[in-house]
Every structure is written in structure tokens, then in C-alpha cells.
Amino acid sequence: MNKHDELAHVEAIMARSRIAQKAYESGATQERYDRAAQAAAWAIMEPSRNRALAELAVKTTGLGNVPDKITKNHRKTLGLMRDIKGVRTQGVLSDDPAMGITEIARPVGVVGAVVPSTNPAATPANNIINALKCGNSVVIAPSPKGVASCELLITFIHTEFDKIGLDHDLVQMIPAPGSKAKTQAMMELSDRVICTGSQNNVQRAQTCGTPAVAVGAGNVTVIVDESADLKAAAQKITASKTFDNATSCSSENSIIVVEAVFDEFIAALAAEGGALVDNEAGIVARLWPDGHLNRSVIAQDADKMIEALGLAGRVPDNTKFLLVETKGIGPEYPLSGEKLSRVAALYRARDYDDARAIAERILTYQGAGHSIGIHTAKDARAVALGETMPSCRVIVNQAHTFATGGAFTNGMPFSLSMGCGSWGGNAIDENLHWKHFIQTTKVIREIAPNEPAVEDVFADYWAEAGK
């Protein structure tokens, strides 16, 4: 198929999506939208399908591990369904007689979703469920390595659609082989673009001419201060760092430990499987052999990572991830950036103020807006971070990977896409969720005048500054 035919194929897919969306919205009820969302959710959560998707994802992308992908597919989808249960996304949302305004929920139309290979089933499912819940159709543009998983997911969704009489064209994907041209055409023909993935994709989404909700890069740094429960912090950081082989943008990339508890905390990490290695130059050379991350290391099981880094037999048998002590921050010190592997940079801080300064330098270099973590008994420090750091989230005493994108033990909405605000070049500063898949129409009626006197507005200013 030549380029012209490929783009014509994309145009046909988008046209079918638009027809399906109009029919889906016509005469819609909340029950219709809810059933469609449930169908898409069950398509990935049904245990045998979940396993099939997880196994295929690892096989075709080479990233992560099957048990953790099963857990991710289940928990992220279950949490999302909890979040949207009972949420009104169709019809009249509110009616305020005093203000004369009635607010009505409306779909955005055709959603074009660009999704990454790190979560080739969970992220598309999240976008599809949110889109259907709000009355939209959706077309997925998977990464090249994520095509097979996306195809299987959509097959499962269509099987569920057949049970409740929904049109397959409500959920489609750009077929293989993927290309920037086809993804660009999809984005330009959508009514809203949702983009999760590389910053190159984010940039393309935000300049495609269609309103886009895109998310920034992760490079999570975590502070461990002198008041922290060191054993609990070590357990949480280890569980988070190793989950799905560190594929998550919320995986800890840098750990900053204050001097007063440094040795004790390193011992606590060692007990959990965190091995401290002191050959920074050697690790960097093997992790970035040609200036790019080594595919034999990123998102691999611990034994494969250790072998690829030349550390077989040189670290304890129970090693789950590596700690590499460094002082450098910035492009000349790649350990200070995102590593997508079971490798964490380790920074030794003189005291808490120094730790905070190091964290700010790291985020300013990479990952601004995404999130920062702190393990502390002093909650005021967490609040102060929220007031001063270039970060939309401060995760307190939690396993970062599980907490940032929503957990059953915190109040964040379940998501696989974290908005990073102006710091990360994003339009949103919250977790992507159903509110980003809907728009509203307001019916405005005349009410009694509510015009203040000029004195009511400026009296206190005049008293201080004069007229």
C-alpha cells in the first residue's frame, strides 16, 4: 500500500468513527454509555484475556514482565471503573435557578489516542473506557511494538460489544505498519487528541491543529529525610522501582538521602534487594553504549539487566535493582535522567535543605511538573515542597509508581497519564481522567441584575493606596 492509499485508509477509519459516534450519541442514555464502558473494561479485566494481553505485550515489546502487567491491567482498570461509577456524563448535569444556568453534558466527538509501548493494553483501555463513558468514539494509534497488543485488546472489546449491540466502529485503531504520517492524519481528523508517550509524540500532538491533551516526561526523584521510617521507605521504594521492570513514568529514577541516615538507609535497601554499585562510569558506558538507552537493560528482569551491565557475580544473589551513587545533574550526567530500568541514581545530601536543592536541580533538568516523592515524618516538609517545587504532585510516604497514577489507598484518580502543567509544557496539571473526554453546553437565562457599586469593589484598595 503506497502512502496515498495508507492515508486514504486512515481517512476512511476516521469517517466510520465519526458516523458511529453520531449514532452512539443520538438518543443516548447514561445507561448506554455506562454499559459501553463496562464492556471495554471487562474485555481487559476478564482473567484469561488479561493474561493473554500481558503475555503478548511482553513478547512483542520486550518490556516489563507478565505478572506485573496482569496486576496493572486489573488494578488500573478496576480503579478507573470505581472512579467513574455513578458519574453523570449524559444529559443535564446541573440546573441553577438562581444563576439561570442549566449545564448539559456533551461528547467531544472522535477521540484520537496516541499510546506508548510501555503499557500497550492498559493505556489504550483507559482511554477507550473514558471515551465511551463520555459518549465518544475513539481511534487508537499504538506504537509500532504495541500494535499486536492493541489489536488483541480491540478484538476482545468488539466481542463484548456484540453482546450489547454496539457498533465495532466506536473503537478502532490505525492498522500496522504504524507511521508518523498515519498518526498525524489521525490526529488532524480527530476532535480531541489524547497523547501519552515520547516527548516527540507529545510535541507532534500539541502542534497538530486539533485540541490536544498531552502529558509530560517523568523523571521521579524521591527524598528520604532523617525522620523517615527507613525500613518502610526501603520496602516501598523497592516495590515501586521493580514493578513491571520500571516501565512506568512514575518509577523512582533518583533517590536523595540525607547524610544522617545514609548508611542506615542503604543497609535497609540492601535487605530489600537494592545493591549499591560504585562504578558510575562503567554503568553509564553500558547503559548508554551509543548515546541511547541499552535495549538489553531497559525494562528487563533483574538477572538480564545485571548480565547486560556486566555485573553478573559482582552483586548479591538477591539483587532486584541497582543504586549508583553520583553527584552530577544535567545532560552530561545521564544517570540524573529517566532510565526506564531497574537502575536508580543515588545522591547523598548534607541535610534536608541540600536534599531539596538537589531535587529541584534534577526536576529542572528533566521531569519538571510530573511528581516528586518524600519519605518523612514531617508533613510540613511535604506541604513546603508543594508550595515551591516545579511539580504537580508530591507523593508522601508511598510507593511512587502505585501512588502517582491513583491507588486504593489515596485519593488520586486512577490513570496512566499524568499532566505536568506549565512546568512540563502541558495544558493539564492533573491525572488524565473522564473530565478530559467531555465538554458541556450551558443554557443561560436572564436573572435579576447583580451589579456592584464601584465603592464596593475598591473601598479597601482606596483606603490603602488612595484614589
N, C-alpha and C positions, 0 to 999 in steps of 0.2 A: 504494500500500500504506500503510495507516494505521499508527500507532505500535504498536498492539497486534499487528497482523499481522507487522510487522517484528521485534518481539521474539519472537514465536512462531516465526518463521523462524530466528532465532538459536538458539533452544532446540532446534529440530529438527536444526540443524547440529551442535550440541554433543552431542546424543543419538547421532547417527550416528557422531560421532568416538569416543564412549565405547565403542560396540559394536565399532567397527573396532579400537580399541586392545586390547580384551579378546581378540579373536581373534588379533591380532598377537602378543600375549604368550603365548597358550596354546600350549604345546608348542614354544615358541621355541627357537632355537639362535643361537649367536653369528653364524653364517654368515647367518642370515636378517636380523639387524639390520645386519650389515656390508653386505650386498647392497643393502638399502634405502637406506642412507646413500650408497653409491656411485651408486645410481640418481639420487638427488636432486642429487648433486654433478655428475654428467655432464650433467644437464639444464641446468645453468647454464654449465658449462665447455666444452661442445661449441662450437667456434668460431662457427658460423653462428648458433646460439641466443644465445651470449654477445653477439655484435654486435647482434642484434635486440633483446635486452633493454636494452643500453646505449643504443641509438638511441631506443627508446621511452621510457626513463627521462628522457633529456634533453628529448625532445619534450614529454612530458606534465608534467614537474615544472619545466622551465626552469632546472634546477640542474646544474652540472658540465659536463663535456664527454665526448664519446663515447670517444675513445682511452683516457682515464684510467679511465673506468668499465669498459671492457673489461679493462684491466690489473687493476683492483680485483676485478672478478668472478672473474677467473682466479686471481690470486695469493692472495687471501683464502681461496678455496675449496680450492686446491691445498695451501696451508699447513695448513688445518684437517684435510684428509684425511691429511696427513703426521702430524699430531699424534694423530689417533685410530686410525691404523693399528696393529693388534695390541693395542689396549687392550681389556681384558676388561670387558664391561658386561652379561653374561648368565651366570647360574649362580653357582657358588661362586667367590668372589674370593680367599678366603684361608681357611686352616684351621690353627689354632694349638693343637696338643695340650697344650702347657704351660699355656696360659691357658684351655683348654677352650672356645674360641670359634671357630665357623665363620661367616664373613661371606658373605652371599648378595646378589647384585645384584638390585634390583627397579626397575621403571619408576616414575615418579611418576604416570603416567596420561595425562590430557589436558592438554597444554601450550597455554596461550593466549599468543600472542606479539604484542605491540604494537610496530610498526616504523615508522621515520621515512621521510620523502620524500627525504632526502639520499642514502640508499643503498637504493632501493626494490626491488632484486633481491638484492644481496649480503647485506644483513642478514637478510631472510627466509630465504634459502638457508642461511645459517649456523645459524640457529635450527632450521630443518627438519632439517638433517643431524644436528645434535647430538641433537635429539629422537628421530629414528629410530634412531640409533646406540644409544640407551639404552632402546628398547622402547616409546616413547611415540607417541601420535598428536599432531597439532598443528593448531591453528586460528590463522590469521594475521589480525590487524586492521591493515590498512595505513592510512596517512594518506590523505586524500582524493586528493591528487595522485599517490600511489603505487599506486592501485588497478589501473590498466592494467598496470603492470609486474608486479605481484603475480599478476594473473590469467594473464598470459602465462607467468610462471615456473611456476605450478602446472599449467598445461596441459602444459608440457614435462615436468614431473615425472610427471604421470599417464601420459604417453606412455611414459616409461621404466618406470613401474610395470607397464604392460601386458606388457612384455617378460618380467617375472619373476613375474607373477601376484599382485601386491599390490593391495589394496583402495584405490581412489581416496579413500575417506573417511578414510584415515590422514592426508592433508594437505588441508586445506580453508582457506577464507578467509571473512571476513564480507563479503558482497557489497555493492556500491555501491547507493545512496549511503551513505557512511560517516556515522556519528553517534556522539556521546558515549554515547547511551543503548544503542546496539547493542554498542559496545565494552565498556561497563560490564557488560552482561548476559553477554557472553562471558567477561569476567574472573571474574565471580561464579560461573560454571558450570564453570570450569577447576579443575584440581587444583594447578597452579602457573602463575603469571603471569611472563612474561619481558617486560620493558619497556625499550625504547630509544627515546629521543626527547625531546620537550619536557618541561620540569620540571612542567608541568601534567599531562601524561600520567603521569609518574613518581609524582606525588602521588596521582593517582587510583588507580594500580596498587597503591600501598602502603597504601591505605585501603579497598580493595575487599572485604576479608574473606577473600581467598584468599592463601595464602603467595606473596609476590612477590619476584622478583629484579630490581631496577631499578638503573639506573646514573645517575650524577650529570652535571652540566653540565661541559663543557670550557671552558677559557679559558687555553690554554697560554702560559706565559711562558718565555723562554729567556735564559740569561745567557751572554754572551761575555766571558771574562776576558782579562787581559793575557798569559796564557801560551798562548792558543788558536792553532791553525793557522787563521789568518784566511781564507785562500783556501778551504780545505776547509769551514770553517764557513759561509762565504757560499754555496758551491755547495750544501751540504746544506739550508740554510735555504730557499734559493730553490726547490729541487726539491720540498721538503716544502710550502712555503707555496702554491705554484701548483698542486699536484696536485689534479685534479678541481675546480679553481677554489675551493679552500679549503672544500669542503663538510664535511670531516672535523672531528670534535670534537678531533682531535689536531693540527690545523693551528696553527702559531705565531700567536698574537694580539698578543703583546708581546715585543719584543727589548730586552734591557737590556745596554748596552755600557759597559765601564769607560772612563774618560776617557783613560787612557794609550794606548789603541788605537782610540779612537772614530773619528777621521778616516780612519785607515788601513782600518778595517773598513767604513766607509761607502763608501770607494772600491772595496773588494773586492765589496761588494754591488752597486754601480753596474755593475761589469763583468759581473755575472751578470744584470742586468736589474731591480735594485731601485732605484727612483727616490725620492729624498728630496724631499718637498714641505713647505713651511713655513707653509702656510695652514691651520692647525689648525681655526680657527673655520669657514672655508669648507667644509672637508671634512666636519666634523661636521654642518653645516647640510644638506648634500646627502646624506650617508649616513643621517641620521635626519631626514628632512624633516617628519615629523609625529609624531616621538617613536618611530617604528618603523623598523626597517631598510628601506632603499630596495630594492624588488624588482628595480629596474633595475641594481643594483650587486651584490647578494649572489649568490655562486656563478656569476658571469659571466666570460666570456673577458676578457682584459686590455683589448682595444680597446673593448668595450662598457662596461666599468667606467670606463675613462678618460673616455669620452664622457659617461656619466651623472654623473660628478663634475665636469664642466666643465673638464677638463684636456687636452682634445684640442689638440695642437700646443704644449703647455706642458711636456711631459715628453719624454725621449729616445724615439726610434722603437723602441728595443729593450726598452722598459719591460714587465716581466712582473708586477710588483707594486709597491705604494706603501708608503713609510715616512713616517709622520707623527710628528714629534718632539713630545712632550708631557711634562708634569710631573705632571698631575693623575691621581688614582686615586679611584674611587668612582662612585656613581650620577650625580653631576653631571658626570662626565667619561666619556662613553660610549666613548671610544677605549680606555679601560682594560679594557673587557669584550670578550665574544665578538662578532666581526664577520661571520663566515661569508662573507668576501670576500677579495679579493687586497689587503687593506689591513692593515698591521701598525703598531701603536703602537711608537714608539722612545723609549727612556729612556736618558739619559746619567747614568752613575753616577760618583761621585768616585773610588771604588776598589771592590774586591771586596766589602768589608763593606757598603758602601752599596748595591751591586747586589743583594746577598742581602736586605737590608732592603726594597728596592723590590719584589722578587719576592714576599716574604711578604705585603706590603700588597696586592698585586694578587690573590694567591690568596685572601686573607682576604675580599676584596671579592667575587670571583667565580671559580669553578673549583676551590675547595678540594677536595683529595682526588684530583683527576684525574691530573695529571702536571706536572712541571717539567723543563726541559732545561738542560744546561750544556755549553758548548764550552770545554774546558780541558785543560791537560797535567798538572794536579794532581788526581789521582784522590781524594785525601783530601778535597778540597772537595766532590766528588760524594757521598762517604760521609757527610760532615757535613750536607749537605742532606737526605739520607735520615734522619738522626737528629733533625733539627729542624724541617723544613718540613711544613706540612699537605698532604702529597702522598703518594699511594700508589706513585708511580713517579718515578724520577729517570733521565732519558734522557741518556746521556753520549756526546758527540761523534757524534751520529747525526741523520739527517733525521727529525724528530719524528713526522710523520704515518705514516711507514713503520715506525718502530720501536715505537711505543706498543702498537699492536694486533698485534704479532708480526711478525717478519721472519725471512728465511732466514739473517740474519747476527746474530741474537741469540736468546736462549733463551726469550723470551716466547711464550705460546701465541697462535695466530692467532685474532683476534676482532675484531668491530666494536663491542663494548660493553665499556667499561671501568668496573669497580666503583670507587667512590671512598671506601669506608669510612665511618666516622662523620663525617669532615670533610665529605663530600658527602651525608650523610644516607642512605647505602646499607648494606645488610646484608652486602655483599661488598667486599673490597678488592683483588680480583684481576680479571684479564680473564675475562669470561664464557666458559665452555667446557663440555665434556661433563660435568664433575663436578657441574654445577648442574642437570643433567637426569636425575639418577639418585638413588635412595636405597637403603639397604641394610637387610636383616634380619640380626640376629645370633642364632645358636643358642648358648646359654650352658649349659655343663655344670659340675658341681661339680668343684673341684680341691682339692688339699691346702691347709690353712689357710696364710695369709700375713699374719699379724697381728704388727706390730712391738711391742716394749716401749715404754712411754711414754718411758723414758730415751733410747732410740734416736732418737726424734723431737726431743726438747727439750734434750738434753745441751749442745749448743753455745750455745743460747739462754740456758739457766740459767747457763752459765759467764760469759756477758757481762752478763746483766741480773738474775740471781738468780731464785729461785722466787717 
